Amino acid sequence: MAALFTCCLGCCGDGGSGHIPLKEMPAVQLDTHHMGTDVVIVKSGRRICGTGGCLANAPLHQNKSYFEFKIQSTGVWGVGVATQKVNLNQIPLGRDINSLVLRHDGSLYYNNEEKNRLPANSLPQEGDIVGITYDHVELNLYLNGKNMHCPASGIRGTVFPVVYVDDSAILDCQFSDFYHTAPQGFEKILFEQQIF
């Protein structure tokens, strides 16, 4: 019996067998190191409330990324992409070259210019899912899985998913296990190590 126990320890433990432990990849979530001073992040980095913005912890390196936001409580909010230079305390975002966002009123803003607008009868409401695709040129929007054909572009450089809230808005982020199937060719955000 002791021989069997020793064999198991030698084979399964760190007995010099040449086994390399697998490194678990971190989860994509909201980044508490890149958020506004009055923002609150809960639910394991998936829910934002308070006042201000927050970046996700993974940049959009791959060619075609998809992610979603669920509106848990309405108010003032925005979702999209931003560089790390964005001021997460100054909302609404979309005022400069560091963010491209859909605002709660259905407008898409970049560099303080309205780039596009959702149809008036398709404004996101409480409980709705806003999906975003980004291919390093164009950001496109999906509302409850339906393509809104509302593209916007202009932002340059390394970008991250961004979300901001104010006036009692609460949003949940989905960076995997989506509510709706990602559009063809688009996939969840991958950390750089996962791409190669």
TORKOL-385829 format. One record per residue (C-alpha): residue in three letters; y, x, z. Coordinates in steps of 0.1 Angstrom, whole numbers, plus 2048, in hexadecimal, padded with zeros to 3 digits. Example, Ala and Ser with C-alpha at 12.3 -4.5 7.8 and 13.67 -1.06 7.14 Angstrom:
! residues 2
ALA7D387B84E SER7F5889847 
END
This chain:
! residues 196
MET800800800 ALA81881C808 ALA81082D7E7 LEU81980D7D5 PHE83980A7E8 THR84282E7E0 CYS83A8297BB CYS85080A7B9 LEU86D81D7C9 GLY86883A7B2 CYS866825792 CYS88080A79B GLY89881C7B1 ASP8AF8387A9 GLY8928507A8 GLY89E86478B SER88D84F771 GLY8A9854757 HIS8B383075A ILE8D882A754 PRO8E580B766 LEU8F67F2750 LYS91B7EE756 GLU9267CA759 MET9447C1743 PRO9617B2755 ALA96978E74F VAL98878573B GLN9A0773753 LEU9C477075D ASP9D1792768 THR9E279178B HIS9F17B3782 HISA047A4765 META13783772 GLYA3477577D THRA3F7787A1 ASPA3C7537A9 VALA1B74D797 VAL9FB7447A9 ILE9D974C799 VAL9BA73B7A7 LYS99673179C SER98B755796 GLY9A875D77F ARG9A573D76A ARG9C0726778 ILE9E672B779 CYSA0071878C GLYA2271F79C THRA3E72C786 GLYA3C74776C GLYA24757754 CYSA0576C754 LEU9F278173B ALA9CC783738 ASN9BC7A3741 ALA9AE7AB71E PRO9C27B26FF LEU9B97A26DE HIS9A97C06CD GLN98F7AF6B6 ASN99979F695 LYS99577B69E SER99976E6C2 TYR99674B6D1 PHE99F73E6F3 GLU9A871D703 PHE9BE70D71E LYS9B86EC72F ILE9D76D973C GLN9CD6CF75F SER9F06C2768 THRA0E6BE752 GLYA306CD756 VALA416EA745 TRPA27702736 GLYA20719718 VALA0272B70A GLY9FE7466EF VAL9FF76C6EC ALAA167876F9 THRA1A7AC6FD GLNA1B7BD71F LYSA417C171B VALA4679B71F ASNA5B79073D LEUA42779750 ASNA5E76D767 GLNA7476074B ILEA6773F73E PROA6372F726 LEUA5374B713 GLYA597506EE ARGA7D75B6F3 ASPA7877E6E5 ILEA617946D0 ASNA487986EC SERA387756EC LEUA2D75A6D4 VALA257396E6 LEUA1F7146E3 ARGA367036FB HISA2E6E270D ASPA456CF6F5 GLYA306D96D7 SERA466F46C9 LEUA3A7176C1 TYRA547326CA TYRA577576C1 ASNA7776C6C5 ASNA8A74D6D0 GLUA8373B6AF GLUA6E71C6AA LYSA52728692 ASNA3F707690 ARGA3A6E66A2 LEUA1D6CF6AA PROA1F6AC69C ALAA316956B5 ASNA116806B9 SER9FC69F6C2 LEUA0E6AD6E0 PRO9F56BA6FA GLN9F16A4719 GLU9E06A773B GLY9BB6AD736 ASP9BF6BB712 ILE9B16DC706 VAL9C76F36F2 GLY9B370C6DE ILE9C472B6CF THR9B77426B3 TYR9C87636AC ASP9C077B690 HIS9DB795694 VAL9F178467B GLU9F075F683 LEU9ED7496A2 ASN9DD72769C LEU9DA7096B3 TYR9BE6F16BA LEU9C26D16CF ASN9A16C46DE GLY98E6D76C3 LYS9A36CB6A6 ASN9B66E4690 MET9DB6DB692 HIS9E46EF673 CYSA026FD685 PROA02723680 ALAA1B73B68D SERA1F761689 GLYA3777D68F ILEA2C78F6AE ARGA217B36AA GLYA0E7CD6BF THR9F37C96D9 VAL9F37A56E6 PHE9E2793703 PRO9DD76E709 VAL9FA76071D VALA01741731 TYRA1F735744 VALA2571775B ASPA4270676E ASPA4B6E377B SERA286DC78A ALAA146E676B ILE9F16F2771 LEU9DC702755 ASP9B870F754 CYS9AF72B73C GLN98D72D72A PHE98674F71C SER961748717 ASP94A72971B PHE962715707 TYR9676EF708 HIS9676EF6E2 THR9557056C9 ALA96A7226BD PRO97471F698 GLN95E73167F GLY963757681 PHE9767566A2 GLU9667606C3 LYS96E7656E8 ILE9837826F2 LEU9707A36F4 PHE9797C1709 GLU97D7DF6F3 GLN95D7EF6FF GLN94A7D06F3 ILE9577D26CF PHE9477F36C6 
END
